[in-house]
Amino acid sequence: MNLLYKSTRNSDTRVTASQAILKGLAEDGGLFVPVRIPKLPVTLRELRDMSYQETAYTIMKEFFTDFTEEELKNCIAKAYDSKFDTEEIAPLAKVGHAYFLELYHGATIAFKDMALSILPHLLTTSAKKNDVKNEIVILTATSGDTGKAALAGFADVEGTRIIVFYPKDGVSKVQELQMVTQKGENTSVVAIHGNFDNAQSGVKAMFEDKELEKELADAGYQFSSANSINIGRLVPQVVYYVYAYAKLLQNEEIAEGEEINVVVPTGNFGNILAAYYAKCMGLPIAKLICASNENKVLYDFFQTGTYDKNRVFVLTSSPSMDILISSNLERLIYLIAGEDSEKNAELMKNLKETGAYEISEDMKAKLGDFVGGYATEERVKQEIHDTYTATDYVMDTHTAVAAAVHSDYVKETGDDRKAVIASTASPYKFGRSVLTAIDEEYDKMDEFALIDVLHQISKREIPNAIEEIRNAKILHTTECDINEMKNTVKTILKI
Ligand SMILES: *Cc1c(COP(=O)(O)O)cnc(C)c1O
C-alpha cells in the first residue's frame, strides 16, 4: 500500500510521494504531509550496525513508497558518496557531556547538503515516474547557504537546470565566492541589485506567473523548487537522527531504548521537525530542544502559544537562522490541531494578514515534547570560547546557539539525559565570527589568513569547499535589477 500525502490546508488532496516531491508546495499553499507517520520498520538493535546509506534506505523506503528499491538505492548511492569527506557521512563527536552530530561534511560544509545532495536525484526520479518530459528548472533565492548547496546538488544532474539569485551585497565573501565559482553546464548564478526579500519575491512571482509557465512549457521546461518545505528535503533529514541514535548504541554510550534529548539550532524549523518525525517513528527521544538566536520568534511561541513575527529583524553571527517566518512549523501546527486542515488554514491566514496567530490551550498542551530556548550574541561567543578552552573543540556560530541553549537548559532543569546537538555548519564557513569569539585579536586578519589559523587551532583539515575557492575561477558574473529577474531567466533559458 502506498503512503499518500495530503496538504496541511486541505485534507482531501491526496498525492503520491513522487508527486509531492515534484510539486513542492500544494496548490492551496499548504505543505505536504504523510497521511500517517510510519513506524521504524526494524529494531534499534538492527539499526546499530547499519551504514549511513543502509539507514537512509531503511527510513526513506517507509516514506517514499512509490519508489522501487532500485530507484531509491540509486538516489542514495549518488547522494551520499565521496562528496562527503568521511565515510560515516554524519559523524558523532563526543565533547564534554554532549554529542555533536556533525552534519557539515558534505560539498558545501553546511547541513543543507544532507538533503540537497539527494533532492536532485529524488526529483529527476519523480519526473520519470510521472512521465514528465520537460526539463526541470530549479529557481532559488538565497541568503547564502541554500544557494550553494542547491547548486552543488544539481550541478550536472541530467534533466535539470538551476538558476540561483542572491543579493549582491547581502552575502558573505566566502558565500559569494562559493557560488560564483560553481562549475556545471546547467548552473547559473545571478547577483541582484536588491536585498534577499527582493530576490525571494521575484522568484515567487515567477512561480505564480501563468504566462511564463506556458512559455516555459512550450520550450520544454517547467519550474520546480528546492525549498526546505519540499518533503524530499524533510525526509532525508529524519535519517541522521536515527543514525545518531544507532551510533550511540553501537558505542555503548546508551542502553537500547534509553531516551535521549535532541538540540537543534533552528531557523525554518525543518531540521527539528525531522527530529520530531523520528520520535513519532518510535526513536526514543525525550525532549526536542529548539534553539533560536536573537530572532527568537520560536522561543516566544513555545513560551506563550503566540507566534508573532512583528518585531525588529536582527542580523546575527548565525545568519542562516535569521528568520522570522519558520515555514516548516506549519506541519507541527497541523499535527497539534489534530490534523484539522481548516483550523490550520485559518491560523496561517492570520499569519499572512497580521503577522501573528495564537494557538488554543488544547494545542498548547500537545507541545510538551518541545522546549524553546535562545542564545544572545554574547552567549554564543562565550560558548565557542569556553568549549574551545576546555576541550579544544571548535564549533561554528549556529552550533554554538544550540550548545549554549543546551547547557543553560541542563543548569535550569537538571535534565542530564544524553543529548545530541545538531552541528549545522563547519567552523570554516564562519571563520571570522568563530575566531574572534576565541580571541578578539584575530579580527585584524584577512579571510584566508583566518582559515590558516583555524587549521592550526582546530587541528582539522581545511575542507575542500574552502581550498577550492582560494584560487577558483569566477564563472558567473551576471547581475540584474530586481525588475529584470524574469527577463534574465528567459535569456538564460534562451526563450
Ligand atoms: C539552514 C540552517 C539552519 C536552520 O535549519 P532549519 O531547518 O531552517 O531550521 C541552521 N544552521 C545552518 C548552518 C543552516 O544552514
The ligand as an ORCA input file, in Angstrom:
! r2SCAN-3c Opt
* xyz 0 1
  C      19.552     26.324      7.372
  C      20.442     26.311      8.547
  C      19.939     26.228      9.863
  C      18.456     26.206     10.167
  O      17.833     24.996      9.817
  P      16.252     24.931      9.633
  O      15.978     23.581      9.118
  O      15.905     26.013      8.645
  O      15.654     25.180     10.977
  C      20.834     26.176     10.918
  N      22.174     26.243     10.705
  C      22.700     26.330      9.460
  C      24.175     26.422      9.301
  C      21.864     26.363      8.344
  O      22.403     26.475      7.109
*
